[in-house]
């Protein structure tokens, strides 16, 4: 087990949506979820008008029995990117889980964009040796995002010290 991941903070409590997603995630023997965050699948921009259209799209999707859910799960052995898209009460359904080795983690960060002095959007990006994943985060404040990045930063430092990353 990666020593940097031995005692992380648990992150936000497990929501009903995350519990449903966890039914589709196969954890390895001895693997535990250390931290999780949920992304906003409706997001189309930091502009308040774009955020308004995203809220309308989310409401319409919910009325028709659909959803878009995106999760980043950090375990003691890997990073999982899980997503679920459902439309029309399940008539169309997509489900996907991508696993990223902790040793592949090259960069992580977060950003906050503020428009009109009071409309905030928060982003998280996770970059591996081969790909960059950026998503908008739902319902988390700056302190929780700093904690998440500190958790992943400890993994990167451990990777460099053990020689698994350059």
N, C-alpha and C positions, 0 to 999 in steps of 0.2 A: 504494500500500500504506500502511496506517496505520502511522505511525512508532512508535507506542506498542507495536505488535506485532512490531517488527522482530527483536528478539533475546530472546524469552522463553525460560524454562526448558522443557525438553521434557516435563515431567510424568512420570507413571509409564510403565513400558515397555508396549509394545503387547501385549496378551494375545491368546490364541487367539480369545476371544469378540469382541474388538474387531476383529481381522483379518476375521472372518466378517461383522461388521456393515459394515465398510468396503467390502465387495463390493457393497453396496446403496447406497452414498453416491457421488454424482457430484460430484467436485470441479471447480471452475471452472478455466480456464487460469491457471496461475501460483499456484494456491491450495495451501497446505500446512497440515497439521494441526499446530498449535502446542502444544496441550495437550488432554488428554482425562481424564475421570473417569467411573467407572461408578456408577450408582445401584442401589439395592436395590429391586427390583420387588415383593418379598414383604412388605415392611415394613407393619405395621399399628399400630405404636405404640412408644413408648419404654419402656413397662412391661416388666419381664423376662418376665412371663407371655405378653404379646403377642408379644415377640420369640421365645419358645419356640414358640408356634403358627406364627409365620412360618417358623421353621426346619423344623418338621414339614411345612408346606405346600411349602416348597422341596424337601425330600427326596422327598415324594410326586410332585411335578412331575418331578423328575429321574428317578425310577424309571420313570415312564410315558413317558419320552422327551421331556419338555417343558422349557421355560425361560421366564424373563422377564428380559430384558436392557434396560437403559436407559443411554444414554451422552450426555454433554455433550461435544461436540467444539468446541474453539475453534480457528478457523483464522485466517489472516492477513487474511481478507476477511469472515467472518461467524461466527455461532455456530450449530451444528447440534445439534438434539435428536433422537437416533435411538433407536427402541425396536423390540424384537422380542419377540413372544409366540408360543410354540408349545406345543401340548398334544397328547398321545397320538401321539407320534412324527411329528408334522407333520400329523395329521388336521385340526386347526384351527391356523391360522397367521395372525398379524397382523404387519405390518411397516410402520413409518412413519418418515419423516424430515421434520423441520420446520427451516426456515432462518430465522434472525433476523439482521437487518442489524446490524452493529456500531454504526451511528449510532442505532439504536433502543434500545440498552442504557441503562436509566435507573438501575438499582440492582442491586447484588449483595451477597451476604453469606453467612456460614456461622454455624452454631450447634452447640453440643455439649450434649446432655442426659445427665446421669448419674443412674442410679437405683440404689439399694441400694449406694452407694459404689463400685461396680465395673462396672456394666453401662452402657456408653457407646453413644450414638447420635449420629451427626453428620449435619447437614443442610446443604444448599446451596440458596440461592434466587437466581434470576436474574429480574429484573423488567425488562420492556420498556415502551415507551410504552403498550402495550395489554393486556399479560397478565403474570401472575406464575407462574413455574415453581418449585416446591419439590420437592426429592427427597432421600431418604436416601442417604448415600454408603457404599459398601462399601470396606472394606480400606484406608482412608487415615487417616493420623494428622493431628493439628492442624497441623503444619508444612506438610504438602502442601496442606491446605485454605487456609492463609494465603497460600501461594504462588499458588494458583489465583485467589483473590480479589484479590491484588495485581496479577496479570496482567489481570484484567477491570477493576480500578480504573484502571489506566493507560489502558485504552480509554475509560472514562468521562471521565477528565480530558482526554484528547485530543478527545473529542466536544464538551466544553464549550468548549475553547480554539478549536476550529475552527468553532463555532457550529452544529453539527449536532444538538446536544441543548440542552435548557433546564434 
